[in-house]
Amino acid sequence: MSLLTRGINKLSQLGIDTDKDWQTREIANLRAVAANMAHGDVIFRGGSILERLTADAGKGYSFLRSRGPGLSPAWQDIESLVQYMTGAVNRAAAFDLSIPSPSVSQVSQQASSPPGRVATGVLSPPEPVITIDALTGPGGAVDSSPLLDIPKPGVYGKAAIGAPVSGAVADAGGVQTDETVPANNDAANDMTLLPPVPALDDAYYFGRSSLWDWLELRMGTAGIGTWDIAWEYWNDAAWASLADVTDNTSGFRVKGTRLVLFTRPIDWAQATVGGIASLYWIRARVSAYTSVVTQPKGTRAFTWINY
């Protein structure tokens, strides 16, 4: 009614001076805010004046949320909405990839001619196993955390060191001949593994200054004939049979590089053979003989220690 008394008959005739201080009517700086607004902007009350919230702040998958008394509204993304509505601590599944460094096992051998080494690295990481750990957040949401669990690769290894024989002795009818030098050079067929005409108990001895595990024998000439070989060791009282023998020379009947494998004796003792003292000896003894066509001869020999 007071407006009409001042000559204003219609609401459209009412004009508001926005430059004046209208804070007592909870309206202030309206013209300044409106002049700076762009399409899509939002006006909100901040304290006792109006403020502008730009539409650019809400680009993407966002929403406008009031944060409570005394706080300005804020644009938040959809993931924040999920967190806000559910109370979930985490918003996404997290992969925890933890891969230990695989250990490399080593198989080492020393070549015999010329001396050297051949090393083979073996890398064997096991199959990864994926497990799921599920946790419930305060608001009921589930945080799934797939874990890639790769166990530590198994380590296996076998190392062996070969060396020339410390002693090699040919025994023909009780006459022992030192053939250590021929056994340690590359001259072909200079080791008389059996006499030209073998007899029962003729033997060939191989020795090393320390305990060892198998014999490498390079056969220059394969023997042809009918005889049996017994592989034996000295136990400080007598010659006894070696255990678990694998004779890849077939009693000196196969040419080429061959191994004679056995289980190291626990009572192996040092002995003197052919004047060579304090070695751990094994011998290949003729345990049966019928005939010979070709005399077996060797080129070189090595003893191997397994670690």
C-alpha positions, 0 to 999 in steps of 0.5 A: 500500500505504501508503494501506491501512495507514492504514485506507483500503480503497477508492479512493473513501474517498480524500480530497484537501485541495485547499487545501493546497500540492500544488505539489511534486506539480504540483497546486495551486489546483485548488479555486479554478480549478474554482469559477470555471469555466464550461461549456466552459472549459479548464484548462491549466498555467501555470508551476507552477499551473493556469489557466483559459482561457474558452470565450468567447475562442473564439467563432466560427470559432476553434480552440485552439492551443498556441503552444509551451513557455513560452507559454499556449494561444490561441484563433485564428480560421480565417484565422489557421489558414490562415496558420499552416498555409500560411505565407501572408503575406496572408490575403485579396485586397486591392483597390488602387484608385487613381483620379487626378483627371481633367483637364478640357479647356476649349473657350473662345469669346468671343461676339460680340454682346454681347461675352462668353464661352461655355465648355464643359468636357469631362471624358473619363476612360478605361476602367479596366483591371483586372490581377492580380498573383500572389505566392507566400508562404513556405508556398506560399499565393498572395496575389492582389492585383487592381489597378484601374489607371485611366490618366490621362485624356487631355487635349485642348483648344482655345481661341480668342479672338474680337475685332472687326475692326481694319479693314473696307474696301469696294472698288468699282472701286478706290474704297476706303471705310472700313467699320470702324465699320459692321463693329463695330456691330449695325446690320443690312445696313450692310456693302456686301460687294459693290457694287450691280453688282459688277465684276471685282476688286471686293473687301471687306477684313477686317483685324486688328492681330495674326495671326489664324485665321478670320473670323466674318461675320454676313450680313444679306442673302444675295446672289443672282447669278452670281459667284465669290469668291477669298479672298486675303492680302498676302504683302508683295509681292502678294495671294496665295490663302489655303490650305485655305479653307472659305467657309461664306458661299458667296461671300456667298450665305448669310444668318446667322452664317457662318465663313470658315476658312483656314490661317494663312499663314507669310508673312503681312505687314502692309499698308495698305488704305483708309488703315488701316495695319499690319494683317494683311488678307484680302480677298474679291475678285470673280474672275468676274462674270456677273449680280446679282439681290440685293446681299449685305450684312453686319451685323457681322464678327469675327476669331478667334485659335486658341490 
